[in-house]
Amino acid sequence: MSAAPSSLPRLAIHELIGTKPTPEKIDKWLDGRTIPIVEGRSCTFIWRGEANAVNLRHWIFGLETANALARIEGTDLWYLTLEIPENSRVEYKFELVREKGFKWVEDPRNPNRARDPFGANSVLQSDGYAFPDWAKYDATSRPGYLEPFSFHSKAFGGMRSGKIYLPARFRKSRLYPILVVHDGTDYINFAAMKNVLDNLIERLEIPDMIVAFTDSPDRLREYANDERHAKFLTEELLVDLTKRLPIIDRPQSRCLMGASFGAVAAFSTATRYPGVWGRLLLQSGSFAFTDIGKTNRRGPLFDRIVEFMNEMRSEPKAVSERVFVSCGVYESLIYENRSLIPLLETTGMQVKFVEARDGHNWENWRDRLREGLSWLFPGPLMFIYE
């Protein structure tokens, strides 16, 4: 992403500036206009109001985190035009600097929002990006069921809970693959994962499956290559689910998935129990490593991850059969994820890697679910066309 060069065609904002805008002209110009203004690769952000300065705050790694908007002289209209590649999603806020300080706000003229456990961001959808229809609620897709579960974990010495997804046509007399999801509540709330499962199953892109949505009360520690967590998933949760639900008892029908630290938890668990989990879906994994020393720039929370990744990098070994990896090119973790792929491939595991013009966020992970799940668990439709 870069500032738009002067050689670009005259843009809508330039047309407005050329009219020597008055408040009435600005009102008319803004009326009914989609904001930000996307004209090919040129994307113009707009803020209207009084301030000492207005900055665009975004989460694109490698660029200045604050880009100043310019004020059109004699008006209260601010703008910034950037060149953003097609098919991009960019989450952002405006930073308003005033006499008494500053605050970050969502773009009031842009209805597109992305939500996460910390709140919401405005979303720029660049030229070519389309919200995936398979992630929307579809009244024609038969809905699966979410049922709460909880039991006492000996590994952690406390109660663990989550939700079990059962497909709409669930029958105790049939057998199903099992998918275990880290940060399960967030995947349901912010990545529309129940809609995704309902739709992909209905459309025969994946088979009927049972999904365990798990949560952790201390994910930054328990997901960071924690032996207790691996034991909990493999020796407790999987055993418990297999006893009380009709689950196919073979590695090819067991999958672990997660994003960020959740991807580390999935990969490190499969490494501690090689051959048990035959499918892995790893999104934007926090796969920090070092080439010199044992301390990573990301801080002490990553120390056990660095230890795990350095060991894996020194002696790569097959721990699963199929591994789907995705990462956004606007993330700081893109280097670590790209570096992981050739190592996984040397082990003989089947590996698929997908990059997207997106950041470290739940909608990026949502948008990659169809490709990941249907590659790991191709449904009847996928078999027809393969």
C-alpha positions as CSV (number, residue, x, y, z in Angstrom):
1,M,0.0,0.0,0.0
2,S,1.4,3.4,-0.9
3,A,0.4,7.0,-1.5
4,A,-1.3,7.4,-4.8
5,P,1.1,8.8,-7.5
6,S,0.2,12.1,-9.2
7,S,0.1,10.3,-12.6
8,L,-3.1,8.5,-11.6
9,P,-6.4,9.6,-13.3
10,R,-8.2,12.6,-11.8
11,L,-10.1,11.2,-8.8
12,A,-13.4,12.2,-7.2
13,I,-11.7,14.1,-4.4
14,H,-9.8,16.1,-7.0
15,E,-13.0,17.0,-8.8
16,L,-14.4,18.3,-5.5
17,I,-11.3,20.3,-4.7
18,G,-11.5,21.9,-8.2
19,T,-14.9,23.3,-7.4
20,K,-13.5,25.4,-4.4
21,P,-15.9,23.6,-2.1
22,T,-18.4,25.2,0.2
23,P,-20.2,23.4,3.0
24,E,-23.2,23.0,0.6
25,K,-21.1,21.6,-2.2
26,I,-19.5,19.1,0.3
27,D,-22.9,18.0,1.5
28,K,-24.0,17.4,-2.0
29,W,-20.8,15.6,-3.0
30,L,-21.0,13.3,0.0
31,D,-24.7,12.5,-0.4
32,G,-25.1,8.8,-1.3
33,R,-21.4,8.3,-1.9
34,T,-19.7,5.1,-0.7
35,I,-16.9,5.9,1.7
36,P,-14.0,5.2,1.5
37,I,-14.0,5.9,-2.3
38,V,-12.6,3.1,-4.3
39,E,-11.5,4.0,-7.8
40,G,-9.4,1.2,-9.1
41,R,-6.4,0.9,-6.8
42,S,-6.9,4.4,-5.5
43,C,-8.8,4.4,-2.2
44,T,-9.7,7.7,-0.6
45,F,-10.5,7.9,3.1
46,I,-12.7,10.8,4.2
47,W,-13.3,12.5,7.6
48,R,-15.4,15.5,8.1
49,G,-15.2,17.5,11.3
50,E,-13.1,19.9,13.4
51,A,-9.7,18.6,14.6
52,N,-6.1,19.7,14.9
53,A,-5.1,16.7,12.9
54,V,-6.6,13.4,11.6
55,N,-4.6,10.2,11.1
56,L,-5.5,6.9,9.5
57,R,-4.6,4.1,11.9
58,H,-4.4,0.6,10.3
59,W,-2.8,-2.8,11.0
60,I,-0.7,-3.3,7.9
61,F,2.7,-4.5,8.9
62,G,5.6,-2.8,7.1
63,L,3.9,0.6,6.7
64,E,3.8,3.6,9.0
65,T,1.0,2.9,11.5
66,A,-0.3,6.5,11.2
67,N,-0.9,8.3,7.9
68,A,-2.0,11.9,8.1
69,L,-5.1,13.1,6.2
70,A,-4.9,16.4,4.5
71,R,-7.4,19.2,5.2
72,I,-9.0,20.9,2.2
73,E,-8.3,24.6,2.8
74,G,-11.2,26.5,4.2
75,T,-13.3,23.5,5.0
76,D,-13.7,20.8,7.7
77,L,-13.1,18.0,5.1
78,W,-10.0,15.8,5.5
79,Y,-8.9,13.2,3.0
80,L,-6.1,10.7,2.3
81,T,-5.7,8.7,-1.0
82,L,-3.7,5.5,-0.9
83,E,-3.0,2.9,-3.5
84,I,-4.2,-0.5,-2.2
85,P,-4.0,-3.7,-4.2
86,E,-7.2,-5.4,-5.4
87,N,-8.9,-8.0,-3.3
88,S,-7.7,-6.4,-0.1
89,R,-9.4,-6.0,3.3
90,V,-7.9,-3.3,5.5
91,E,-9.2,-2.7,9.0
92,Y,-8.7,0.8,10.3
93,K,-9.8,3.6,12.6
94,F,-9.3,7.4,12.5
95,E,-7.2,9.1,15.2
96,L,-8.6,12.6,16.0
97,V,-6.1,14.9,17.5
98,R,-7.6,17.9,19.4
99,E,-6.6,20.4,22.0
100,K,-7.4,18.0,24.9
101,G,-5.7,15.0,23.5
102,F,-6.6,12.3,20.9
103,K,-9.0,9.5,20.5
104,W,-9.5,6.6,18.0
105,V,-12.9,6.4,16.3
106,E,-14.6,4.2,13.7
107,D,-15.4,5.7,10.3
108,P,-19.0,7.0,10.7
109,R,-19.5,7.1,6.9
110,N,-18.5,3.4,6.3
111,P,-21.0,0.8,7.4
112,N,-18.5,-2.1,7.1
113,R,-17.3,-3.3,10.5
114,A,-15.2,-6.1,11.7
115,R,-15.7,-7.2,15.3
116,D,-13.3,-9.0,17.7
117,P,-13.0,-9.5,21.4
118,F,-11.6,-6.0,21.8
119,G,-14.4,-4.1,19.9
120,A,-14.8,-3.2,16.3
121,N,-12.9,-1.6,13.4
122,S,-14.0,0.0,10.1
123,V,-13.1,-2.1,7.1
124,L,-12.0,-1.0,3.7
125,Q,-12.9,-3.5,1.0
126,S,-10.7,-2.7,-2.0
127,D,-11.6,-3.3,-5.7
128,G,-12.5,-7.0,-6.3
129,Y,-13.1,-8.0,-2.7
130,A,-16.4,-9.7,-2.1
131,F,-17.9,-11.0,1.2
132,P,-18.1,-14.8,0.9
133,D,-21.7,-15.9,0.4
134,W,-21.0,-19.2,2.1
135,A,-20.3,-17.4,5.3
136,K,-23.7,-15.6,5.4
137,Y,-26.7,-17.0,7.1
138,D,-28.6,-19.0,4.5
139,A,-32.2,-20.0,5.3
140,T,-32.0,-22.9,2.9
141,S,-29.1,-24.5,4.7
142,R,-30.3,-26.9,7.4
143,P,-28.8,-25.7,10.7
144,G,-26.7,-27.8,12.9
145,Y,-26.9,-27.8,16.7
146,L,-24.6,-26.2,19.3
147,E,-24.6,-28.0,22.6
148,P,-22.6,-26.9,25.7
149,F,-20.1,-29.4,27.2
150,S,-17.9,-29.3,30.3
151,F,-15.8,-31.8,32.3
152,H,-13.0,-31.9,34.8
153,S,-9.5,-31.9,33.3
154,K,-6.9,-33.8,35.2
155,A,-4.2,-32.1,33.1
156,F,-5.2,-28.6,34.1
157,G,-6.8,-29.5,37.5
158,G,-10.0,-27.7,36.7
159,M,-13.1,-27.5,34.7
160,R,-13.0,-27.1,30.9
161,S,-16.0,-26.1,28.8
162,G,-17.0,-25.4,25.2
163,K,-19.6,-26.2,22.6
164,I,-20.2,-29.3,20.5
165,Y,-21.5,-28.8,16.9
166,L,-23.7,-31.6,15.6
167,P,-24.7,-31.5,11.9
168,A,-28.3,-31.1,11.0
169,R,-28.7,-34.7,9.8
170,F,-26.8,-36.1,12.9
171,R,-27.6,-39.7,13.6
172,K,-26.1,-41.8,16.4
173,S,-26.0,-44.7,14.1
174,R,-23.5,-42.9,11.7
175,L,-19.9,-42.1,12.2
176,Y,-18.4,-38.7,11.7
177,P,-15.0,-37.0,11.5
178,I,-14.1,-34.7,14.5
179,L,-12.7,-31.2,14.3
180,V,-11.4,-29.5,17.4
181,V,-11.3,-25.7,17.3
182,H,-9.1,-23.5,19.5
183,D,-10.7,-20.2,20.6
184,G,-14.0,-21.8,19.6
185,T,-16.3,-19.0,21.0
186,D,-14.4,-16.4,19.0
187,Y,-14.6,-18.5,15.8
188,I,-18.4,-18.7,16.3
189,N,-18.9,-15.1,17.2
190,F,-16.4,-13.3,14.9
191,A,-15.7,-15.8,12.0
192,A,-19.3,-16.9,11.5
193,M,-18.1,-20.5,11.8
194,K,-21.5,-22.0,12.4
195,N,-22.8,-20.4,9.3
196,V,-19.8,-21.7,7.4
197,L,-20.3,-25.3,8.7
198,D,-24.0,-25.3,7.9
199,N,-23.5,-23.9,4.4
200,L,-20.5,-26.0,3.4
201,I,-22.2,-29.2,4.7
202,E,-25.5,-28.3,2.9
203,R,-23.6,-27.7,-0.3
204,L,-21.8,-31.0,0.0
205,E,-18.4,-29.2,0.0
206,I,-17.5,-30.9,3.3
207,P,-18.9,-34.0,4.9
208,D,-21.2,-34.0,7.9
209,M,-18.8,-33.6,10.9
210,I,-18.8,-33.1,14.6
211,V,-16.9,-30.0,15.8
212,A,-15.7,-29.3,19.3
213,F,-15.3,-25.5,20.0
214,T,-12.9,-25.2,22.9
215,D,-11.9,-22.2,24.9
216,S,-9.0,-21.5,27.3
217,P,-9.1,-19.2,30.4
218,D,-5.4,-18.4,29.8
219,R,-4.7,-18.9,26.1
220,L,-1.4,-17.0,25.9
221,R,0.1,-19.6,28.3
222,E,-1.9,-22.7,27.5
223,Y,-1.6,-22.4,23.8
224,A,2.1,-21.6,23.8
225,N,3.5,-25.1,23.5
226,D,2.1,-26.3,26.8
227,E,2.4,-30.0,27.5
228,R,-0.7,-29.9,29.7
229,H,-2.8,-28.6,26.8
230,A,-1.6,-31.3,24.5
231,K,-2.5,-33.9,27.1
232,F,-5.9,-32.3,27.7
233,L,-6.8,-32.4,24.0
234,T,-5.5,-35.8,23.2
235,E,-5.8,-37.9,26.3
236,E,-8.9,-36.3,27.8
237,L,-11.1,-34.4,25.4
238,L,-10.6,-36.7,22.4
239,V,-11.1,-39.8,24.5
240,D,-14.2,-38.4,26.1
241,L,-15.8,-37.3,22.8
242,T,-15.0,-40.7,21.2
243,K,-16.7,-42.5,24.1
244,R,-20.0,-40.6,23.9
245,L,-20.2,-39.6,20.2
246,P,-20.1,-41.6,17.0
247,I,-16.6,-40.4,15.8
248,I,-14.5,-42.2,13.2
249,D,-11.5,-43.7,15.0
250,R,-8.7,-43.0,12.5
251,P,-6.2,-40.1,12.2
252,Q,-7.5,-39.0,8.8
253,S,-10.8,-38.1,10.5
254,R,-9.3,-36.1,13.3
255,C,-8.4,-32.4,12.8
256,L,-7.0,-29.7,15.1
257,M,-7.3,-26.1,14.1
258,G,-6.6,-22.6,15.4
259,A,-5.4,-19.1,14.6
260,S,-2.5,-17.2,16.0
261,F,-1.5,-18.8,19.3
262,G,-4.3,-21.3,18.6
263,A,-2.4,-22.5,15.5
264,V,0.7,-23.0,17.7
265,A,-1.4,-25.0,20.1
266,A,-2.7,-27.2,17.3
267,F,0.7,-27.8,15.8
268,S,2.6,-28.4,19.1
269,T,-0.1,-30.8,20.2
270,A,0.1,-32.8,17.0
271,T,3.9,-32.8,17.4
272,R,3.6,-34.3,20.9
273,Y,1.2,-36.9,19.6
274,P,2.4,-37.7,16.1
275,G,0.0,-39.8,14.0
276,V,-3.0,-39.1,16.2
277,W,-4.2,-35.9,14.5
278,G,-4.2,-36.6,10.7
279,R,-5.4,-33.1,9.7
280,L,-4.2,-29.7,10.8
281,L,-5.7,-26.3,9.9
282,L,-3.2,-23.5,10.9
283,Q,-4.2,-19.9,10.4
284,S,-1.7,-17.0,10.9
285,G,0.3,-19.1,13.3
286,S,2.5,-17.3,15.8
287,F,5.4,-19.5,14.7
288,A,8.2,-17.3,16.2
289,F,11.8,-18.7,15.9
290,T,15.3,-17.5,16.1
291,D,18.4,-18.1,14.1
292,I,20.7,-16.8,16.8
293,G,20.0,-17.1,20.5
294,K,16.8,-18.2,22.2
295,T,15.1,-14.8,22.7
296,N,12.6,-13.5,20.1
297,R,11.8,-9.8,19.7
298,R,8.2,-10.5,20.4
299,G,8.7,-10.9,24.1
300,P,8.8,-13.6,26.9
301,L,5.3,-14.9,26.0
302,F,6.9,-16.4,22.9
303,D,9.8,-18.1,24.7
304,R,8.2,-21.6,24.7
305,I,7.1,-21.1,21.1
306,V,10.6,-20.2,20.1
307,E,11.9,-23.3,21.8
308,F,9.4,-25.5,20.1
309,M,9.9,-23.9,16.6
310,N,13.7,-24.0,16.9
311,E,13.6,-27.7,17.7
312,M,11.1,-28.4,14.9
313,R,13.3,-26.4,12.4
314,S,16.4,-28.3,13.4
315,E,14.7,-31.7,13.0
316,P,11.5,-31.4,10.9
317,K,9.3,-34.5,11.2
318,A,6.0,-35.6,10.0
319,V,3.3,-35.3,12.7
320,S,0.2,-35.3,10.6
321,E,-0.8,-36.2,7.0
322,R,-2.4,-33.0,5.6
323,V,-1.6,-29.5,6.8
324,F,-3.4,-26.4,5.6
325,V,-1.7,-23.1,6.4
326,S,-3.0,-19.6,5.7
327,C,-1.7,-16.2,6.5
328,G,-2.3,-12.6,5.5
329,V,0.4,-10.7,3.6
330,Y,-0.4,-7.6,5.7
331,E,0.6,-9.5,8.9
332,S,3.9,-9.3,10.7
333,L,3.8,-13.2,10.9
334,I,3.9,-13.7,7.1
335,Y,7.7,-14.2,7.2
336,E,7.4,-17.0,9.9
337,N,4.5,-18.7,8.1
338,R,6.2,-18.6,4.7
339,S,9.4,-20.0,6.3
340,L,7.4,-22.9,7.8
341,I,6.1,-24.3,4.5
342,P,9.3,-25.7,2.9
343,L,10.1,-27.3,6.3
344,L,6.8,-29.1,6.5
345,E,7.1,-30.2,2.9
346,T,10.5,-31.9,3.5
347,T,8.8,-34.2,6.0
348,G,6.5,-35.8,3.4
349,M,3.3,-34.3,4.8
350,Q,0.8,-32.9,2.2
351,V,0.9,-29.2,2.7
352,K,-1.3,-26.4,1.2
353,F,-0.4,-22.7,1.8
354,V,-2.7,-19.8,1.0
355,E,-1.9,-16.1,1.3
356,A,-4.5,-13.3,1.3
357,R,-4.3,-9.5,1.2
358,D,-5.5,-9.2,4.7
359,G,-4.3,-8.8,8.3
360,H,-4.3,-10.7,11.6
361,N,-8.0,-10.7,12.2
362,W,-11.1,-13.0,12.4
363,E,-12.5,-12.1,9.0
364,N,-9.3,-13.1,7.3
365,W,-9.5,-16.4,9.1
366,R,-13.2,-16.7,8.2
367,D,-12.5,-16.1,4.5
368,R,-10.0,-19.0,4.3
369,L,-12.3,-21.6,6.0
370,R,-13.9,-22.8,2.9
371,E,-10.7,-23.6,1.1
372,G,-9.1,-25.1,4.2
373,L,-11.9,-27.3,5.4
374,S,-12.8,-28.6,1.9
375,W,-9.2,-29.5,1.2
376,L,-8.8,-31.3,4.5
377,F,-12.2,-32.9,4.4
378,P,-13.5,-32.9,0.8
379,G,-17.2,-33.5,0.7
380,P,-19.2,-35.5,-1.9
381,L,-19.3,-32.4,-4.3
382,M,-15.5,-32.0,-4.1
383,F,-15.0,-35.6,-5.0
384,I,-17.1,-35.3,-8.1
385,Y,-15.0,-32.5,-9.5
386,E,-11.6,-33.7,-8.3
